[in-house]
């Protein structure tokens, strides 16, 4: 079964709920994953809160909202 971007976001969110910070999620889930194109970049949401975005091979972006521990797809 091929893992989708949404599957990847759910996997990252589950790791964060289990206490993993972003570096741990990167090391255990994201680094080397077939969907991940490159390293994370820091961006800001509409309210100027920092977030991390990871570019995916399909043109989507995986976004880490570190203040909530959730990951979602843009």
N, C-alpha and C positions, 0 to 999 in steps of 0.2 A: 504494500500500500504506500502510495506517495504522500508525504506529509505536505499539507497546504500551508500557506502563510497564516491562516487562522489557527491551524493546529499548532504552529510554532508560537504564536502569541499566547495561546492557552497554556502551552508547556512552560513558557517563560513566566507567566503570571502565577502558575502553580508553584514554581520554584521560589518566586518572590514571597508568596504566602507562607512557604515553609521556612522563610528566614534568609534566603539567599539575597545578597546585595548584587548590584549590577556586575561588578567584576566576577563574582562567582557564576552568575547566569551566563556571562560571556564565555568564561572558561569551560563550563559544563554543558551548555546548550548551543550557543551561537557560533563560537569559533570553529571554523571548518565545516559548518553546516552548508549543505548544497544550495540553499536559498539565499544565503548571506553573501553579498558582493564585497563588502569591505568593512572597515572599522566604523564605530559609532561617531556621530558628530553631535555637538550640543546645539540645540535650537531653542526657541522660546515659543510658548503658546500665545493665544490672543491676549491673555492677561499678564504676559511677560514673565511667566513661570518657566524656569529652565526644564528642558526635557532632552532625552537622547533619542536620536533617530538612527536606524540602521537600514541602509539601502538593500533591497532584495532584488534578486535576479529578474523577477517578473515586473519590475518597475514600481512596485509598492514599497512602502516604508514601514518598518516595525518601530513603534514609538514606545519608549519607556517613560512612564509618568512616575518618577521615583518617589514623589511625595505620597502617592497612593499605592505603590507597589504593583501597578497594573501595566500590562502591555497591550497595545492594540495596533491594528493595521490601518494605514492611510493609503 
